[in-house]
Amino acid sequence: MGRTYTPQEMLTKLIGFNTVSDRSNLDLIAFVEDYLQGWGVRTQRVPDPTGEKASLYALIGPVTDGGTVLSAHTDVVPVEGQAWSRDPFQAWEDNGRLYGRGAADMKGFAATVLAKVPDFLKAELRAPIHIALSYDEETGCDGARRLIPDMLDNGPRPARVIVGEPTSMKVVTGHKGITVLQTRITGHPVHSSQLHRGLSAISVAARLIGWLDGKTAENRAKADPDCPFEPPYTTLHCGTISGGQAHNITAPSCEFVTDIRMLPGETPEQWIAAYRSFVETEILPDMKAVSALCDVEITELANVPGLGEEDDGLAEVTARRLTGDNARNVVVYATEGGLFQSHGLSTVICGPGSIDQAHQPDEFIELAQLDRCASFLGELTDRMSQFDS
């Protein structure tokens, strides 16, 4: 028999692993493996190409199609430059809250799921419970991209997925997608007194960013007032930019990074195609007239699909029954939920803690939220013991 933990004890343990996305998460994965295997639960790693990170999944109950995936990511965002009052990787409790990096986003859900493993094992489950822990959600969902196909290729097909991002245990049925693009511009440097002979990469960047801002304005103007998202339209935003050498040299290079936050149903391909078309028809001809070496290179850095609202989706029906939440809830941040749904799996987002605390200094989760999540998982266990899907 393995060791038992309360959700708070397990969360304290998980916070103690520094799993910022630019670091390895293998120590945390090894701990979870040992914990699950101590209870006789078989686990499967899905490593990244470097071998420095891994996702993990496990199944409890009958090895049959149906059941529920409980999904969480193990990585957290950086703490540098934030005013933490204590060590962010040493959890502390104060006034009904547990503090530490990842407490809300989203080790709280992972901890509660893991703490409930003994209860899952005691129950006479008629449908399986799948545990799925990924890496690099915060930087583009690369872990889930490898995890999901591996799960589906090597195990039974689940009926529903609950991604435990912090929603204060509300049932979220939709979120926007995100595509991140890097644009690199090669100009033609000359002395600025001879501006007519050169081409400033920064000036080209300004035109491109203006196009992106203009598309956001167009989307705003034609937004559907009944759209539940806030804002109710797709946004195109330049977040970082760098370039140039000196005030008196036309910039030889410039690069900027854009994120596109798309409404469900829109595809990154359509936006990228429109962007490339503008570059090829309106930008490149003038650039090439100055020098054949001038160019614009567009690279896709990340692409996370949105989560579309389902008509009576099994995951939604189950989560609403267990929580009593019948409101229409959508969010504008992206999650791994869209990836699960893109594989044909009914998916909702529902987990403990508030997104308002995510990525913040002195991040915390209300202990009452852990209790609510534990109750939710207890009721889910009862359901999985009564129904075979």
C-alpha positions in Angstrom: 0.0 0.0 0.0 1.3 3.4 -0.9 1.5 6.6 1.1 -1.6 8.7 1.6 -1.7 12.5 1.2 -4.3 15.1 1.7 -4.8 17.5 -1.3 -3.0 20.2 0.7 -0.1 17.9 1.6 0.2 16.8 -2.0 0.1 20.4 -3.3 2.8 21.4 -0.9 4.9 18.6 -2.3 4.3 19.5 -5.9 5.0 23.2 -5.4 8.4 22.2 -4.0 9.4 21.0 -7.5 10.7 24.0 -9.5 9.1 23.2 -12.9 9.3 26.5 -14.6 9.0 25.8 -18.3 12.6 26.4 -19.1 13.7 23.7 -16.6 13.3 19.9 -16.5 10.2 18.5 -14.8 11.6 15.0 -14.4 12.0 15.2 -10.6 8.3 15.8 -10.3 7.4 13.1 -12.8 9.6 10.6 -10.9 7.9 11.5 -7.7 4.4 11.0 -9.2 5.6 7.7 -10.8 6.8 6.4 -7.4 3.7 7.5 -5.7 1.3 5.9 -8.2 3.4 2.7 -8.5 3.4 2.5 -4.7 -0.4 2.0 -5.1 0.1 -0.5 -7.9 -0.9 1.9 -10.6 1.0 1.4 -13.9 2.3 4.6 -15.5 3.6 5.6 -18.9 6.1 8.4 -19.7 6.0 10.3 -22.9 9.4 12.1 -23.1 10.2 15.2 -25.1 12.8 14.9 -27.9 15.6 16.0 -25.5 14.8 13.6 -22.8 14.9 16.5 -20.3 11.1 16.6 -19.8 8.2 14.1 -19.9 4.5 13.8 -19.7 2.9 10.9 -17.8 -0.4 9.1 -17.9 -2.0 6.3 -16.0 -5.3 4.4 -15.9 -7.2 3.3 -12.9 -10.2 0.9 -13.3 -11.2 -1.4 -16.1 -9.2 -1.3 -19.3 -12.1 -0.5 -21.5 -13.3 2.4 -23.6 -15.1 5.1 -21.8 -14.4 6.9 -18.6 -12.8 10.3 -17.8 -9.4 11.9 -18.3 -8.3 14.2 -15.5 -5.7 16.5 -17.2 -3.2 18.9 -15.7 0.1 20.5 -16.8 3.1 20.3 -14.5 5.0 23.4 -15.7 4.7 26.8 -14.2 5.6 30.3 -15.3 8.8 32.1 -14.1 9.1 34.1 -10.9 11.9 36.4 -11.8 11.1 40.1 -11.5 8.1 39.4 -9.3 7.9 40.6 -5.7 7.3 37.4 -3.8 7.2 37.7 0.0 8.6 34.2 0.5 10.3 31.5 -1.5 7.8 30.7 -4.3 8.9 27.0 -4.3 8.3 26.4 -0.6 4.5 26.4 0.0 3.1 28.3 3.0 -0.3 28.5 4.5 -2.0 31.7 5.7 -5.6 32.5 6.5 -7.1 29.7 4.6 -4.9 30.0 1.6 -1.9 28.0 0.3 0.7 30.1 -1.4 3.4 29.1 -3.9 4.1 29.1 -7.6 1.6 26.8 -9.4 -0.8 26.7 -6.4 -3.6 27.8 -8.7 -2.2 27.3 -12.1 -2.5 24.4 -12.0 -0.8 22.1 -9.4 -3.9 22.4 -7.2 -5.9 20.2 -9.5 -3.1 17.8 -10.1 -2.5 17.5 -6.3 -6.2 16.8 -5.6 -6.4 14.2 -8.3 -3.3 12.4 -7.0 -4.5 12.6 -3.4 -7.8 10.9 -4.5 -6.0 7.9 -6.0 -6.6 5.6 -3.0 -10.3 6.4 -3.3 -10.3 5.7 -7.0 -8.7 2.3 -6.3 -11.2 1.4 -3.5 -14.2 2.2 -5.7 -15.6 -0.5 -8.0 -15.2 1.5 -11.1 -17.2 0.4 -14.1 -15.4 3.0 -16.3 -11.7 4.0 -16.1 -10.3 7.2 -14.7 -7.3 8.4 -16.7 -4.7 10.7 -15.1 -2.7 12.8 -17.6 0.1 15.2 -16.6 1.9 17.2 -19.3 4.9 19.6 -19.7 5.3 22.9 -21.5 1.6 24.0 -21.5 2.7 27.5 -20.7 4.9 27.7 -23.8 2.7 26.1 -26.5 1.3 22.8 -25.2 4.1 20.7 -26.7 3.7 18.1 -24.0 0.0 17.5 -24.7 0.7 17.3 -28.4 2.7 14.1 -27.8 0.8 12.9 -24.8 -2.7 12.7 -26.3 -1.8 10.6 -29.4 0.3 8.2 -27.2 -2.6 7.7 -24.8 -5.1 7.1 -27.6 -2.7 4.8 -29.6 -1.8 2.6 -26.6 -4.9 2.5 -24.4 -8.7 2.5 -24.4 -10.5 5.6 -25.7 -11.9 7.8 -23.0 -15.4 9.3 -23.2 -14.7 12.7 -21.7 -11.9 15.0 -20.6 -11.8 17.4 -17.7 -8.9 19.9 -17.9 -8.5 21.2 -14.4 -7.4 24.8 -15.1 -8.4 27.3 -12.4 -12.1 28.1 -13.0 -13.3 28.3 -9.4 -14.9 25.0 -10.1 -17.2 26.5 -12.7 -17.8 24.6 -15.9 -16.1 26.3 -18.9 -17.2 25.1 -22.3 -15.2 27.3 -24.6 -12.0 29.2 -25.0 -10.1 31.1 -27.7 -7.2 29.6 -29.6 -3.8 31.2 -29.9 -1.2 31.3 -32.7 2.2 32.9 -32.0 4.1 34.2 -35.0 7.7 35.6 -35.3 8.3 38.0 -38.1 11.9 38.7 -39.1 12.6 41.5 -41.6 15.8 42.1 -43.5 16.3 45.6 -44.7 19.1 47.4 -46.6 21.3 49.6 -44.3 22.6 53.0 -45.5 23.5 56.2 -43.9 20.3 57.9 -42.9 21.3 61.0 -44.9 20.9 58.8 -47.9 17.6 57.3 -46.9 16.3 57.0 -50.5 19.0 54.4 -51.2 18.2 52.1 -48.3 15.3 50.3 -46.6 14.6 50.4 -42.9 13.5 47.1 -41.5 11.8 49.0 -38.7 9.7 51.0 -41.1 8.6 47.7 -42.7 7.7 46.3 -39.3 5.6 49.4 -38.6 3.6 48.8 -41.7 3.1 45.1 -40.8 2.1 45.9 -37.2 -0.3 48.6 -38.5 -1.9 45.9 -40.7 -2.3 43.6 -37.6 -3.8 46.4 -35.6 -6.1 47.2 -38.5 -7.4 43.7 -38.6 -8.2 43.8 -34.9 -10.1 47.1 -35.5 -12.0 45.4 -38.3 -12.9 42.5 -36.1 -14.0 44.8 -33.4 -16.3 46.7 -35.8 -18.1 43.5 -37.0 -18.2 41.6 -33.7 -21.3 39.6 -32.9 -22.9 41.2 -29.8 -24.2 37.8 -28.8 -20.6 36.3 -28.7 -19.9 35.2 -25.1 -16.2 36.0 -25.3 -14.7 39.2 -23.9 -13.6 40.7 -26.2 -16.0 39.1 -28.6 -13.7 39.1 -31.6 -10.3 37.8 -32.7 -7.3 40.0 -31.7 -3.9 40.3 -33.3 -1.3 41.8 -31.0 2.5 42.6 -31.3 4.0 41.8 -27.9 7.8 42.2 -28.5 9.9 44.0 -31.0 13.6 44.6 -31.5 15.9 46.0 -34.3 18.2 48.7 -35.6 21.8 49.6 -35.0 21.9 53.4 -34.6 19.8 56.5 -35.2 21.8 57.4 -38.3 21.6 53.9 -40.0 18.5 52.5 -41.7 17.8 49.4 -39.7 19.3 46.3 -41.3 17.0 44.0 -39.4 14.0 44.0 -37.1 11.9 41.2 -35.6 8.7 41.1 -33.6 6.4 38.5 -32.1 2.6 38.5 -32.6 -0.1 36.5 -30.9 -3.4 35.9 -32.5 -6.3 35.1 -30.1 -8.9 33.4 -32.3 -12.5 32.7 -31.7 -13.4 29.0 -31.8 -14.2 28.1 -35.4 -11.5 30.3 -36.9 -8.3 28.7 -37.9 -4.7 29.9 -37.7 -4.3 28.9 -41.3 -6.7 31.6 -42.5 -5.0 34.4 -40.5 -1.5 33.3 -41.5 -2.6 33.1 -45.1 -4.0 36.6 -45.0 -0.9 38.0 -43.4 1.4 36.3 -45.9 -0.7 37.6 -48.7 -0.4 41.1 -47.5 3.4 40.7 -47.2 3.8 39.2 -50.7 1.5 41.6 -52.5 2.0 44.9 -50.6 5.4 44.7 -48.9 7.9 42.5 -50.7 7.7 44.1 -54.2 8.9 47.5 -52.8 11.5 45.8 -50.7 13.0 43.7 -53.5 13.1 46.9 -55.7 15.7 48.2 -53.2 17.7 45.0 -52.9 17.2 41.4 -53.7 18.4 40.5 -50.2 15.6 42.3 -48.5 13.0 39.8 -47.1 10.3 39.0 -44.6 10.4 35.7 -42.9 7.3 34.5 -40.9 7.7 31.6 -38.5 5.0 29.9 -36.4 6.2 29.5 -32.8 3.0 28.1 -31.3 -0.4 27.0 -32.2 -3.1 26.0 -29.7 -6.6 25.4 -31.0 -9.6 26.9 -29.4 -12.2 24.9 -27.4 -15.6 25.0 -29.1 -18.9 24.7 -27.3 -20.4 21.3 -27.8 -24.1 20.5 -28.2 -24.9 18.4 -25.1 -21.3 17.2 -24.9 -20.8 14.3 -22.6 -18.0 16.1 -20.6 -20.3 19.2 -20.2 -23.3 17.1 -19.1 -21.2 15.3 -16.5 -19.4 18.3 -15.1 -22.7 20.3 -14.8 -24.4 17.4 -13.1 -21.5 17.2 -10.6 -21.1 20.9 -9.9 -24.6 22.2 -10.3 -23.3 24.9 -12.5 -25.6 25.6 -15.5 -24.2 29.0 -16.5 -22.6 29.6 -19.9 -18.9 30.1 -19.1 -16.2 30.8 -21.6 -12.6 32.2 -21.2 -10.2 34.0 -23.5 -7.0 32.2 -22.4 -5.9 29.0 -24.1 -5.6 25.6 -22.6 -4.9 22.0 -23.6 -8.6 21.5 -23.9 -8.7 22.4 -27.5 -6.1 19.8 -28.3 -8.1 17.0 -26.6 -11.2 18.2 -28.5 -9.3 18.2 -31.8 -8.8 14.5 -31.3 -12.6 14.0 -31.0 -12.8 13.9 -27.2 -15.6 15.7 -25.4 -13.9 18.3 -23.2 -14.6 20.9 -20.6 -12.4 23.1 -18.3 -13.2 22.8 -14.6 -10.7 23.1 -11.8 -10.0 24.7 -8.4 -8.6 28.2 -7.8 -9.0 31.5 -9.6 -7.3 32.5 -12.9 -6.9 35.9 -11.3 -4.0 34.4 -9.2 -2.3 32.7 -12.1 1.2 34.0 -13.0 1.0 36.5 -10.1 3.5 37.0 -7.2 2.4 35.3 -4.1 0.1 33.1 -6.1 -2.4 31.2 -3.9 -5.3 28.9 -3.9 -8.1 28.9 -1.3 -8.1 25.7 0.7 -11.8 25.7 0.3 -11.3 25.3 -3.4 -9.3 22.2 -2.9 -12.1 20.8 -0.7 -14.6 21.6 -3.5 -12.4 19.8 -6.0 -12.1 16.8 -3.8 -15.8 16.6 -3.4 -16.2 16.9 -7.2 -13.8 14.1 -7.7 -15.6 12.0 -5.1 -18.9 12.4 -6.9 -17.2 11.6 -10.2 -15.9 8.4 -8.7 -19.4 7.5 -7.6 -20.6 8.1 -11.2 -17.8 6.0 -12.7 -18.8 3.2 -10.3 -22.4 3.3 -11.6 -22.0 3.8 -15.3 -19.8 2.2 -17.8 -18.9 5.2 -19.8 
